[in-house]
Amino acid sequence: MGSRCHNLLFMLVIFFFLSIFCNISLASDWSRISPSDPNVVRIAQFAVTQHNSEQQTHLVYDSVIDGETYLDNVRHYKLGFLTKNNDRGYMVETYAAHVVENPNPVLILFTGPL
């Protein structure tokens, strides 16, 4: 049973990355976002800060490289972004996150480096 759960989780993570970087999505209402939009930058910075707090890491936000948003009863963001990893000599790495905002942001998934 544990192996099945791991396989399902792995497939969900792969789909998440494909949906961000290959524009594959189950919902047709996902929209591309501008990486320079101040609200998008704020959400990505929140994701990094929240991840650092939860996992005791030292990632430093760099920039958003891609993302999508979707509105149902809350606003969803799927973002790909660059960070500098203080634990690895400030090596630049790519991460992805899913954040919902209603009205405050909540980190749903944070994964990487990719």
C-alpha positions, -999 to +999 in steps of 0.1 A: +000+000+000+028+024+008+043+019-026+010+028-043+008+060-023+043+069-032+036+062-069+004+084-067+022+112-050+050+110-075+025+112-104+008+142-089+041+160-085+051+152-121+017+165-133+022+197-113+056+204-129+043+196-164+013+219-158+037+248-150+064+243-175+045+226-204+012+244-201-008+212-194-038+217-172-069+199-161-089+231-157-094+251-188-096+284-169-060+286-158-044+318-172-008+326-178+006+354-156+032+380-160+064+371-140+069+408-132+034+414-118+040+428-083+012+405-068+028+374-084+062+384-070+046+389-036+030+354-037+064+338-048+082+356-020+055+344+005+060+308-008+098+310-002+094+326+032+068+301+043+089+272+031+119+285+049+099+288+081+084+253+078+115+234+067+143+256+084+159+262+050+177+294+039+164+300+004+165+336-009+139+346-035+153+356-069+126+359-096+095+343-110+101+325-143+066+312-151+032+307-137-006+304-140-035+315-119-071+302-116-101+317-097-128+296-083-139+304-047-102+312-040-073+324-062-048+297-071-013+303-082+011+278-097+045+294-099+080+284-111+107+306-097+144+309-090+160+311-056+195+314-043+203+286-018+223+300+011+230+264+022+247+257-011+268+288-015+240+308-031+236+284-060+207+295-082+180+268-082+145+264-097+115+256-075+077+254-080+049+262-056+011+261-055-004+289-033-040+297-027-051+332-016-084+338+003-077+365+013-044+356+029-020+333+010-016+296+021+012+274+008-002+242-006+029+226-023+065+236-025+089+214-044+124+215-058+151+220-068+140+210-102 
